[in-house]
């Protein structure tokens, strides 16, 4: 799912649609607009309506969002290439929880476990612990027992969170740039290599080489005379 380019790239549609959305969510129009997906991408009207509805809602509270942010930073620490904030990973996780309600209990329950564990051991919540204390907690749940038939719930929570963080980051603009992925790129073809031509006893006509191998003219449209001779 693309979600990062411009918060205002998808409009609400007709005024009637806007009023209907506003009446359902109770959110001001501008607030809903500011939450609309950042990329314009292929969606049917039904799918876009679902996105708009979910983006207008807030599932996690401020403390839960802070916990998600801190946890995501520990899973993928900031680098020169980007941060989980730039990739909007917390917002992605919040959206996924709304889009897939089956994740909600595991995510919310896992965050409750983090706070309960920290309160018992450090007398404060997870986000208020020191980084060393936070890492000590995560070390307890980051490594599944390969012999266990079923992992403990807190281990399942961390596995899910780790997958969401990595997915959210590396499908973002900054994450894709960090991977160095360029997608389909036009290549430069300078003809069959000389050694391959020689192996087959062939060679290019020198008079033709600058006409069809000159990369400075790669965007020029070929022109022919009335006799079928190549002019460019």
NORVENBEL-V225168 format. One record per pair of residues at least 4 apart in sequence whose C-alpha atoms are under 7 Angstrom apart, sorted by the first residue. I is the first residue (numbers start at 1). GAP is how many residues later the second one is. If there is no record, write none. Layout:
BEGIN
i = (I;I)
gap = (GAP;GAP)
END
This chain:
BEGIN
i = (2;3;3;3;4;4;4;4;5;5;6;6;7;7;7;7;7;8;8;8;8;9;9;9;10;10;10;11;12;12;12;13;13;14;15;16;17;18;19;20;21;22;22;22;22;25;27;27;28;29;30;31;32;32;35;35;36;36;43;43;44;45;46;47;48;49;50;51;52;53;54;59;59;60;60;60;61;62;63;64;65;65;66;67;67;68;68;69;69;70;70;71;72;72;72;73;73;73;75;78;78;78;79;81;81;82;82;83;84;84;84;85;87;87;87;87;88;89;89;89;89;90;91;92;92;93;93;94;95;96;97;97;97;103;104;105;106;106;107;107;108;109;110;110;110;111;112;113;114;114;115;115;115;116;117;118;118;118;118;118;119;119;119;124;124;125;126;129;129;130;131;132;133;134;135;136;138;141;141;141;142;142;144;144;151;151;152;153;154;155;156;157;158;159;160;161;162;163;164;165;166;167;168;169;170;170;171;171;172;173;174;175;176;176;177;190;191;192;192;193;194;195;196;197;197;197;198;198;204;205;208;209;210;211;214;222;223;223;223;224;224;224;224;225;225;225)
gap = (37;34;35;36;34;35;168;169;33;34;32;33;27;28;29;30;31;25;26;28;30;29;30;31;26;27;30;22;5;6;21;4;5;4;4;4;4;4;4;4;4;4;5;6;7;31;4;5;4;4;4;4;4;24;20;21;16;19;4;5;4;4;4;4;4;4;4;4;4;4;44;35;39;4;5;34;4;4;4;4;4;25;4;4;60;4;22;4;21;4;57;4;4;12;93;4;5;11;87;4;5;6;4;93;97;4;92;4;4;5;85;4;82;85;86;87;4;4;76;79;80;4;4;4;76;4;71;4;4;4;4;6;7;4;4;4;4;51;4;50;4;4;4;44;47;4;4;4;4;12;4;10;11;4;4;4;5;6;7;8;4;5;6;4;5;4;8;4;5;4;4;4;4;4;4;4;4;13;14;17;13;16;7;11;4;5;4;4;4;4;4;4;4;4;4;4;4;4;4;4;4;4;4;6;5;6;4;5;4;4;4;4;4;5;4;23;22;4;5;4;4;4;4;4;5;6;4;5;5;4;4;4;4;21;4;10;7;8;9;4;5;6;7;4;5;6)
END
